[in-house]
Structures are given as C-alpha cells and as structure tokens.
Amino acid sequence: MARAATPAIAALVAAGVPHTVVQYKHDPRTDSFGEEAVNELARAGGLVPEQIFKTLVVALPTGLGVAVLPVPSKLSLKAAAAALGAAKATMADPAAAQRSSGYVVGGISPLGQRKALPTVVDSSALDFDQVLCSAGKRGWDVSLAPRDLIALTNAVTADIRAQ
C-alpha cells in the first residue's frame, strides 16, 4: 500500500473513513488560503462556499485549541472559548500553530495533527452530507461526512460563527 501523502490522509485511511482527496492549483502568491479554496473548489465542484471549512488554531488559557468553521464565516472567539470550556480565546501565533499541528499555515488540517488538541466544529457542518477541510497541504482538501470529521477529531459542535 502506498504511503499516505499527509498525516491527515493517513489518519483517515487508518480509521477506515470514506473520503475523497480534492486537489487544486495553489497560487504561492496568495495568503487568503480559505478564499482560494472556495474559489477553486466551489466553482469546479458545484459546492457551496459554506461547505468548505477552514481550520483555525486558537490560544486558550490552558494551551491551544482548534476551531473548524465555514470559510466565509468569521470566528467568534467568545463562542469558541465557551465551546472548548475556556474563559477566553485568542488567535494562536502562526508559528505556535505550525509547531503544534505539524502543518504549515494555509494547510493546517484538523485531522492527523502532531498533538491532539481540543476541537470544536461549527454545528453548520451537520447541514451537509459532505464537508471539505484541509488535507494537510496547501491546495489539498478532503471531502468527508461531517460526523466522521467530528468523531475523528473528538470534537464538540457549537455555533462558533460571529453574528
């Protein structure tokens, strides 16, 4: 069997979770990674932008946590903190996010992270049969059932989108 291309894909394969890896041409000049994914994937794959999720690493008083929410949405740090049982949350330093996850910014997957972190997935994921999130590399996403994403990351679900 060929070696999985990323730890995220390896985690899906090891768990026997049905998934599809979707690749698009990443422009190295972009720093709006989520917008790029939406532009490439929604246009080509007939998906709605709210079906494509971004992974944000947050700093909590007790360490780091992960928030997974639709790309078009803004994260409510207050809601994410509450969902993760913390008094407050701030955006994590990008270098700390990369060290903890083992992925580069723009390619951070909620799956297969170097260190398992408390995770919250926005409850809107459950509105879809399939959602996409980073497969662990810029220009690579993975499509899977939201319940599998939640189970594999031991996530809680909550509405973490800013209103």
C-alpha positions as CSV (number, residue, x, y, z in Angstrom):
1,M,0.0,0.0,0.0
2,A,1.3,3.4,-0.9
3,R,2.3,5.8,1.9
4,A,-0.4,8.4,2.6
5,A,0.6,11.9,1.3
6,T,-0.2,13.7,4.6
7,P,-0.8,12.8,8.2
8,A,-4.5,13.9,7.7
9,I,-4.9,11.4,4.9
10,A,-3.1,8.7,6.8
11,A,-5.5,9.3,9.8
12,L,-8.5,8.8,7.5
13,V,-7.1,5.7,5.9
14,A,-6.1,4.2,9.3
15,A,-9.6,4.9,10.7
16,G,-11.3,3.4,7.6
17,V,-13.2,6.6,7.0
18,P,-14.6,7.1,3.5
19,H,-13.2,10.3,2.0
20,T,-12.1,11.9,-1.3
21,V,-9.0,14.0,-1.7
22,V,-9.6,17.0,-3.8
23,Q,-6.7,19.0,-5.2
24,Y,-6.5,22.4,-6.8
25,K,-3.7,24.5,-8.1
26,H,-2.4,26.6,-5.2
27,D,-1.0,30.0,-6.1
28,P,2.1,30.5,-3.9
29,R,1.5,34.3,-4.0
30,T,-1.8,34.1,-2.2
31,D,-2.2,34.4,1.5
32,S,-6.0,34.1,1.6
33,F,-5.9,30.3,1.7
34,G,-9.6,29.8,2.5
35,E,-10.8,32.2,-0.2
36,E,-8.6,30.4,-2.7
37,A,-10.0,27.0,-1.7
38,V,-13.6,28.4,-2.0
39,N,-12.8,30.0,-5.4
40,E,-11.2,26.8,-6.8
41,L,-13.4,24.1,-5.2
42,A,-16.9,25.7,-5.3
43,R,-16.5,26.8,-8.9
44,A,-15.2,23.4,-10.1
45,G,-17.0,21.1,-7.8
46,G,-20.5,22.5,-7.6
47,L,-20.2,23.1,-3.9
48,V,-21.5,25.9,-1.9
49,P,-18.9,28.0,-0.1
50,E,-20.4,27.2,3.4
51,Q,-19.5,23.5,2.7
52,I,-15.8,24.3,2.7
53,F,-14.3,24.6,6.2
54,K,-11.2,26.3,7.5
55,T,-9.1,25.2,10.5
56,L,-8.1,27.9,12.9
57,V,-5.8,27.3,15.9
58,V,-6.7,29.3,19.0
59,A,-4.8,30.1,22.2
60,L,-6.7,29.2,25.3
61,P,-5.6,29.8,28.9
62,T,-4.7,26.1,29.2
63,G,-3.0,25.7,25.8
64,L,-4.1,25.6,22.2
65,G,-7.4,24.5,20.6
66,V,-8.8,24.1,17.2
67,A,-11.9,25.7,15.6
68,V,-13.3,24.4,12.3
69,L,-15.8,26.6,10.6
70,P,-17.1,27.6,7.1
71,V,-14.5,29.7,5.1
72,P,-17.0,32.6,4.5
73,S,-17.7,32.9,8.3
74,K,-15.7,34.8,10.9
75,L,-14.8,33.0,14.1
76,S,-16.5,34.2,17.3
77,L,-13.6,33.7,19.8
78,K,-16.0,34.0,22.7
79,A,-18.2,31.2,21.3
80,A,-15.2,29.0,20.5
81,A,-13.8,29.5,24.0
82,A,-17.2,28.6,25.6
83,A,-17.5,25.5,23.4
84,L,-14.0,24.4,24.5
85,G,-14.6,25.1,28.2
86,A,-12.3,28.1,28.4
87,A,-12.8,31.6,29.8
88,K,-11.4,33.2,26.7
89,A,-9.6,32.5,23.4
90,T,-7.3,34.5,21.1
91,M,-5.9,33.6,17.7
92,A,-2.8,31.5,18.2
93,D,0.6,32.7,17.0
94,P,1.1,31.2,13.5
95,A,4.5,29.7,14.4
96,A,2.9,28.0,17.5
97,A,0.1,26.7,15.3
98,Q,2.6,25.2,12.9
99,R,4.7,23.6,15.6
100,S,1.7,22.1,17.4
101,S,-0.1,20.8,14.3
102,G,2.9,19.8,12.1
103,Y,1.3,21.6,9.2
104,V,2.1,25.0,7.5
105,V,-0.4,27.9,7.8
106,G,-2.8,27.5,4.9
107,G,-2.5,23.8,5.1
108,I,-3.5,23.1,8.7
109,S,-5.9,20.2,8.8
110,P,-8.0,19.3,11.9
111,L,-7.0,15.7,11.1
112,G,-3.8,14.0,11.9
113,Q,-2.3,16.8,13.9
114,R,1.0,16.2,15.6
115,K,-0.7,16.7,19.0
116,A,-4.4,16.2,19.6
117,L,-6.0,19.4,20.7
118,P,-9.4,20.2,22.0
119,T,-11.5,20.8,18.9
120,V,-14.9,22.5,18.1
121,V,-16.6,22.1,14.7
122,D,-19.2,24.6,13.8
123,S,-22.6,23.0,14.0
124,S,-23.5,24.1,10.5
125,A,-21.3,21.2,9.2
126,L,-24.2,18.9,10.1
127,D,-26.4,20.6,7.5
128,F,-24.3,18.9,4.8
129,D,-23.8,15.2,3.7
130,Q,-20.2,16.1,2.9
131,V,-17.9,18.9,4.0
132,L,-14.4,19.8,2.9
133,C,-11.4,20.7,5.1
134,S,-7.7,20.9,4.5
135,A,-6.0,17.6,3.8
136,G,-2.8,18.9,5.3
137,K,-1.2,20.6,2.4
138,R,-1.9,23.9,0.6
139,G,-4.1,23.1,-2.5
140,W,-5.3,19.8,-1.0
141,D,-8.7,19.3,0.7
142,V,-10.5,16.2,1.8
143,S,-14.3,15.6,1.5
144,L,-15.8,13.6,4.2
145,A,-19.0,13.2,6.2
146,P,-19.2,15.8,9.0
147,R,-19.9,13.2,11.6
148,D,-16.7,11.4,10.6
149,L,-14.8,14.7,10.9
150,I,-16.3,15.3,14.4
151,A,-15.6,11.7,15.5
152,L,-12.0,11.6,14.2
153,T,-11.1,14.8,15.9
154,N,-13.1,14.1,19.1
155,A,-14.7,17.5,18.5
156,V,-17.7,19.1,20.2
157,T,-20.1,21.0,18.0
158,A,-21.3,24.5,18.6
159,D,-22.3,27.6,16.6
160,I,-18.9,29.4,16.6
161,R,-19.6,31.8,13.8
162,A,-19.6,35.5,14.6
163,Q,-23.0,37.0,14.1
